[in-house]
Structures are given as C-alpha cells and as structure tokens.
Amino acid sequence: MVTAMSLMKQDLAKVAHSATVLEAAKMMRERKIGSVFIEQNDRIVGIVTEADIVRRAIGVGHMPGFIPASTIMSSPVIGIDGKRPITEAADLMERNHTRHLAVLQSGDIVGVLSVRDLLHPVSIDEF
C-alpha cells in the first residue's frame, strides 16, 4: 500500500502570517512548488496555493505586494494521517475541493501532499 507519507514533500515551505502574497508567490517560484503554509506564533494556521493567488488576489485586482497572504489563505488546513493510503488522500482532496493536503504524524504537520504527487505511483506502475 502506498501511503501519504511515502509520497509527501518533507521540506515544508512556510511564510509568516504577515508575508505578502508577492512574497509567497516568489517562494513558490524559487522552490518550484504550488503552495506555502502560513505560520503564526510557530503554528501553521493556513495554506496559500497558486490557485488562491490567481482567484483571490490577482484575479480580483489586488496588488500582490500590498496584501498579506493570510487574507487569501485557506484555513483550517485539511490534513491526513501519513499512514493512510493515497486513495484516501485522493478522496479527501475531492471531497474538500483541494489539491494540497497537510500530512500529519501524531497531530503535527510533517509534510505536504499535492495532487501532482499522487501521479507518481501511476507513472511508475505502483498503484
């Protein structure tokens, strides 16, 4: 069984609650990723995705260098236990209309799983 933990990205991308949308977008570009977590007081409080930036900021005329990413974040972050199979992760993404899940271990976020990550086993025939 392929688990969420086996496909997740462990190097969490985080920006401060006060970071701008532009700062979040720059981090995504530099790291070639599609989401960043929003952190406040050493706690992850939300997630911002490429789609959020387009739909909730730029697409409605906001200037990305002047608005906090926290104003467009999704919160609470949807998560899945790392030991759960990726079929459950795909189900959870579908039910919550999201493309990113936090991966949890003992209640703590230890990684992120994107819909793109779910394609990996299919591409190497592990499904």
C-alpha positions as protocol buffer text, in pm:
chain_id: "A"
residue {
  index: 1
  type: MET
  ca { x: 0 y: 0 z: 0 }
}
residue {
  index: 2
  type: VAL
  ca { x: 135 y: 340 z: -99 }
}
residue {
  index: 3
  type: THR
  ca { x: 86 y: 584 z: 189 }
}
residue {
  index: 4
  type: ALA
  ca { x: 57 y: 961 z: 206 }
}
residue {
  index: 5
  type: MET
  ca { x: 387 y: 975 z: 395 }
}
residue {
  index: 6
  type: SER
  ca { x: 572 y: 784 z: 123 }
}
residue {
  index: 7
  type: LEU
  ca { x: 483 y: 1047 z: -141 }
}
residue {
  index: 8
  type: MET
  ca { x: 478 y: 1369 z: 62 }
}
residue {
  index: 9
  type: LYS
  ca { x: 729 y: 1651 z: 37 }
}
residue {
  index: 10
  type: GLN
  ca { x: 901 y: 1689 z: 375 }
}
residue {
  index: 11
  type: ASP
  ca { x: 1065 y: 2027 z: 331 }
}
residue {
  index: 12
  type: LEU
  ca { x: 775 y: 2248 z: 436 }
}
residue {
  index: 13
  type: ALA
  ca { x: 757 y: 2588 z: 269 }
}
residue {
  index: 14
  type: LYS
  ca { x: 634 y: 2842 z: 524 }
}
residue {
  index: 15
  type: VAL
  ca { x: 590 y: 3217 z: 528 }
}
residue {
  index: 16
  type: ALA
  ca { x: 500 y: 3443 z: 816 }
}
residue {
  index: 17
  type: HIS
  ca { x: 138 y: 3545 z: 874 }
}
residue {
  index: 18
  type: SER
  ca { x: 240 y: 3899 z: 778 }
}
residue {
  index: 19
  type: ALA
  ca { x: 409 y: 3797 z: 449 }
}
residue {
  index: 20
  type: THR
  ca { x: 260 y: 3943 z: 133 }
}
residue {
  index: 21
  type: VAL
  ca { x: 105 y: 3746 z: -150 }
}
residue {
  index: 22
  type: LEU
  ca { x: 405 y: 3850 z: -360 }
}
residue {
  index: 23
  type: GLU
  ca { x: 647 y: 3702 z: -105 }
}
residue {
  index: 24
  type: ALA
  ca { x: 451 y: 3376 z: -103 }
}
residue {
  index: 25
  type: ALA
  ca { x: 447 y: 3365 z: -484 }
}
residue {
  index: 26
  type: LYS
  ca { x: 822 y: 3429 z: -500 }
}
residue {
  index: 27
  type: MET
  ca { x: 888 y: 3139 z: -264 }
}
residue {
  index: 28
  type: MET
  ca { x: 669 y: 2913 z: -477 }
}
residue {
  index: 29
  type: ARG
  ca { x: 856 y: 3016 z: -790 }
}
residue {
  index: 30
  type: GLU
  ca { x: 1200 y: 2971 z: -633 }
}
residue {
  index: 31
  type: ARG
  ca { x: 1119 y: 2629 z: -490 }
}
residue {
  index: 32
  type: LYS
  ca { x: 908 y: 2516 z: -788 }
}
residue {
  index: 33
  type: ILE
  ca { x: 611 y: 2431 z: -567 }
}
residue {
  index: 34
  type: GLY
  ca { x: 240 y: 2509 z: -575 }
}
residue {
  index: 35
  type: SER
  ca { x: 168 y: 2603 z: -214 }
}
residue {
  index: 36
  type: VAL
  ca { x: 309 y: 2755 z: 104 }
}
residue {
  index: 37
  type: PHE
  ca { x: 192 y: 2724 z: 459 }
}
residue {
  index: 38
  type: ILE
  ca { x: 115 y: 3037 z: 662 }
}
residue {
  index: 39
  type: GLU
  ca { x: 277 y: 3039 z: 1005 }
}
residue {
  index: 40
  type: GLN
  ca { x: 181 y: 3246 z: 1308 }
}
residue {
  index: 41
  type: ASN
  ca { x: 338 y: 3209 z: 1652 }
}
residue {
  index: 42
  type: ASP
  ca { x: 524 y: 2893 z: 1541 }
}
residue {
  index: 43
  type: ARG
  ca { x: 195 y: 2732 z: 1435 }
}
residue {
  index: 44
  type: ILE
  ca { x: 71 y: 2662 z: 1083 }
}
residue {
  index: 45
  type: VAL
  ca { x: -261 y: 2844 z: 1051 }
}
residue {
  index: 46
  type: GLY
  ca { x: -333 y: 2819 z: 680 }
}
residue {
  index: 47
  type: ILE
  ca { x: -217 y: 2741 z: 330 }
}
residue {
  index: 48
  type: VAL
  ca { x: -192 y: 2955 z: 15 }
}
residue {
  index: 49
  type: THR
  ca { x: -184 y: 2793 z: -327 }
}
residue {
  index: 50
  type: GLU
  ca { x: -119 y: 2916 z: -678 }
}
residue {
  index: 51
  type: ALA
  ca { x: -493 y: 2899 z: -739 }
}
residue {
  index: 52
  type: ASP
  ca { x: -558 y: 3118 z: -433 }
}
residue {
  index: 53
  type: ILE
  ca { x: -319 y: 3379 z: -568 }
}
residue {
  index: 54
  type: VAL
  ca { x: -492 y: 3387 z: -905 }
}
residue {
  index: 55
  type: ARG
  ca { x: -853 y: 3364 z: -783 }
}
residue {
  index: 56
  type: ARG
  ca { x: -843 y: 3559 z: -457 }
}
residue {
  index: 57
  type: ALA
  ca { x: -575 y: 3820 z: -523 }
}
residue {
  index: 58
  type: ILE
  ca { x: -467 y: 3897 z: -878 }
}
residue {
  index: 59
  type: GLY
  ca { x: -796 y: 3792 z: -1039 }
}
residue {
  index: 60
  type: VAL
  ca { x: -992 y: 4038 z: -828 }
}
residue {
  index: 61
  type: GLY
  ca { x: -750 y: 4326 z: -877 }
}
residue {
  index: 62
  type: HIS
  ca { x: -547 y: 4313 z: -555 }
}
residue {
  index: 63
  type: MET
  ca { x: -184 y: 4417 z: -575 }
}
residue {
  index: 64
  type: PRO
  ca { x: 13 y: 4111 z: -454 }
}
residue {
  index: 65
  type: GLY
  ca { x: 289 y: 4320 z: -297 }
}
residue {
  index: 66
  type: PHE
  ca { x: 47 y: 4501 z: -69 }
}
residue {
  index: 67
  type: ILE
  ca { x: -187 y: 4240 z: 77 }
}
residue {
  index: 68
  type: PRO
  ca { x: -98 y: 3976 z: 335 }
}
residue {
  index: 69
  type: ALA
  ca { x: -106 y: 3618 z: 211 }
}
residue {
  index: 70
  type: SER
  ca { x: -307 y: 3539 z: 524 }
}
residue {
  index: 71
  type: THR
  ca { x: -604 y: 3728 z: 376 }
}
residue {
  index: 72
  type: ILE
  ca { x: -631 y: 3475 z: 92 }
}
residue {
  index: 73
  type: MET
  ca { x: -524 y: 3160 z: 276 }
}
residue {
  index: 74
  type: SER
  ca { x: -741 y: 2855 z: 328 }
}
residue {
  index: 75
  type: SER
  ca { x: -789 y: 2774 z: 693 }
}
residue {
  index: 76
  type: PRO
  ca { x: -803 y: 2538 z: 867 }
}
residue {
  index: 77
  type: VAL
  ca { x: -554 y: 2328 z: 672 }
}
residue {
  index: 78
  type: ILE
  ca { x: -700 y: 1996 z: 560 }
}
residue {
  index: 79
  type: GLY
  ca { x: -477 y: 1709 z: 670 }
}
residue {
  index: 80
  type: ILE
  ca { x: -442 y: 1334 z: 650 }
}
residue {
  index: 81
  type: ASP
  ca { x: -253 y: 1091 z: 871 }
}
residue {
  index: 82
  type: GLY
  ca { x: 69 y: 991 z: 697 }
}
residue {
  index: 83
  type: LYS
  ca { x: -8 y: 620 z: 733 }
}
residue {
  index: 84
  type: ARG
  ca { x: -329 y: 644 z: 532 }
}
residue {
  index: 85
  type: PRO
  ca { x: -331 y: 514 z: 172 }
}
residue {
  index: 86
  type: ILE
  ca { x: -311 y: 760 z: -113 }
}
residue {
  index: 87
  type: THR
  ca { x: -656 y: 652 z: -230 }
}
residue {
  index: 88
  type: GLU
  ca { x: -792 y: 810 z: 90 }
}
residue {
  index: 89
  type: ALA
  ca { x: -583 y: 1121 z: 23 }
}
residue {
  index: 90
  type: ALA
  ca { x: -733 y: 1149 z: -325 }
}
residue {
  index: 91
  type: ASP
  ca { x: -1081 y: 1104 z: -178 }
}
residue {
  index: 92
  type: LEU
  ca { x: -1018 y: 1373 z: 83 }
}
residue {
  index: 93
  type: MET
  ca { x: -892 y: 1613 z: -182 }
}
residue {
  index: 94
  type: GLU
  ca { x: -1201 y: 1551 z: -394 }
}
residue {
  index: 95
  type: ARG
  ca { x: -1445 y: 1595 z: -103 }
}
residue {
  index: 96
  type: ASN
  ca { x: -1278 y: 1920 z: 8 }
}
residue {
  index: 97
  type: HIS
  ca { x: -1212 y: 2060 z: -340 }
}
residue {
  index: 98
  type: THR
  ca { x: -842 y: 2099 z: -270 }
}
residue {
  index: 99
  type: ARG
  ca { x: -521 y: 1999 z: -442 }
}
residue {
  index: 100
  type: HIS
  ca { x: -296 y: 2004 z: -133 }
}
residue {
  index: 101
  type: LEU
  ca { x: -312 y: 1820 z: 199 }
}
residue {
  index: 102
  type: ALA
  ca { x: -102 y: 1853 z: 509 }
}
residue {
  index: 103
  type: VAL
  ca { x: 42 y: 1516 z: 610 }
}
residue {
  index: 104
  type: LEU
  ca { x: 17 y: 1453 z: 982 }
}
residue {
  index: 105
  type: GLN
  ca { x: 213 y: 1242 z: 1225 }
}
residue {
  index: 106
  type: SER
  ca { x: 94 y: 1241 z: 1586 }
}
residue {
  index: 107
  type: GLY
  ca { x: -113 y: 1550 z: 1506 }
}
residue {
  index: 108
  type: ASP
  ca { x: 182 y: 1754 z: 1375 }
}
residue {
  index: 109
  type: ILE
  ca { x: 224 y: 1861 z: 1013 }
}
residue {
  index: 110
  type: VAL
  ca { x: 530 y: 1679 z: 879 }
}
residue {
  index: 111
  type: GLY
  ca { x: 479 y: 1719 z: 505 }
}
residue {
  index: 112
  type: VAL
  ca { x: 257 y: 1825 z: 221 }
}
residue {
  index: 113
  type: LEU
  ca { x: 95 y: 1609 z: -45 }
}
residue {
  index: 114
  type: SER
  ca { x: -24 y: 1755 z: -373 }
}
residue {
  index: 115
  type: VAL
  ca { x: -248 y: 1609 z: -638 }
}
residue {
  index: 116
  type: ARG
  ca { x: 63 y: 1606 z: -858 }
}
residue {
  index: 117
  type: ASP
  ca { x: 238 y: 1379 z: -605 }
}
residue {
  index: 118
  type: LEU
  ca { x: -45 y: 1127 z: -641 }
}
residue {
  index: 119
  type: LEU
  ca { x: 51 y: 1073 z: -1004 }
}
residue {
  index: 120
  type: HIS
  ca { x: 396 y: 936 z: -918 }
}
residue {
  index: 121
  type: PRO
  ca { x: 288 y: 575 z: -842 }
}
residue {
  index: 122
  type: VAL
  ca { x: 81 y: 569 z: -1160 }
}
residue {
  index: 123
  type: SER
  ca { x: 377 y: 682 z: -1367 }
}
residue {
  index: 124
  type: ILE
  ca { x: 594 y: 402 z: -1229 }
}
residue {
  index: 125
  type: ASP
  ca { x: 310 y: 148 z: -1210 }
}
residue {
  index: 126
  type: GLU
  ca { x: 297 y: 107 z: -830 }
}
residue {
  index: 127
  type: PHE
  ca { x: -73 y: 178 z: -789 }
}
